[in-house]
Amino acid sequence: MKRIEFPGNERDFSVTYIRTREGPNGFITYYKDAAGMQTDPLMAWRVLGIAKNTDTGKALKAWCLEMHEQYGNEVKPDVDPA
C-alpha cells in the first residue's frame, strides 16, 4: 500500500490517496473530526461541503482528479495461484 498526501494538508484537514495492490484505490479524508474513505475523486472533494469553493477546495479537486487519472484505472497484476 502506497500513500500519497495532498500537499495542502493541515492539522484539522487531510486527504491521502491510497494505492493498493489488492482492491480499489481510494482517498482517506479527514475534515471536521470525521474520517472516511471514498473511491470516487469527486466524493472526496465534496467532503469539504461549502468550503469546496475556496482556493484549497479547488486545489483539492484538481489533485483528486489528477490522482484518479494517474492511478485510478490501474490494471492490477493477476495473482498466480501456483
N, C-alpha and C positions, 0 to 999 in steps of 0.2 A: 504494500500500500504506500503510495507516494502522496504527500500533502503539498499543496501549493497555496500559499497565503495571499489574500488580497492585499495589495500594497497600502491601502488606506485603513487597515485595521487599527482599532483603538481599544482602550480598556473596556468600554461598555458596548462595543460593536465589533464583530469579527465575522469574516466569511472565509472558509477554507475549501478549496476544491480537492476532492479525494479521488485519486486514480487507483482502482483496484484491479487485481489480477483476475478475480472471480466476482461476478456480479456487476451491477451497473456503477458507473462513475457518478459522483454527485457532489453537492455542496452542503457543508455543515455551516449553519448560520446561528449566530448568537446576537440578539438585539432585545433590549428592554427586558432583561432577565428571563428570556425564553430561548431555548435552543431547539433546533430541528434539522432535518435532512431533506433536501429536495434534489430530485434528479433533473428537473426542468430548470433551465437557467433563468427564465422569466419569473418563475415562482420564488427562486432565491432572491431575486431583485425586489419582488413585491413584499417581502418580509419587512422592508423598511416602512411600509404604509405611506403616509403623506410625505415622509422625508425622502421618498424616492425621487422627488423633483429637485432636490438640492444638487450641488456640484458633485458631492461624494456619491449620491444616488445615481447620477448619470454615469460617473466613472465606474461604479459597481456594475451597472447594466452592461456597459461596453466590455468590462473584464469577464463577466459571466458568459456573455455570448462568445467572446474570444476563446475561453477555456472549452466551451462546448464544441465550437468549431474545430479546435485543435485536437481535443482528446475524446469528445463525447461519442464519436462514431467509430471508435477503435474496434477492430475485429480482434477478439480475444483468441489466443492460440488454443488449438484443441489439445486437450489433455490426453496423453497416451495411456490407455488403461493397462498396458503390459508392464 
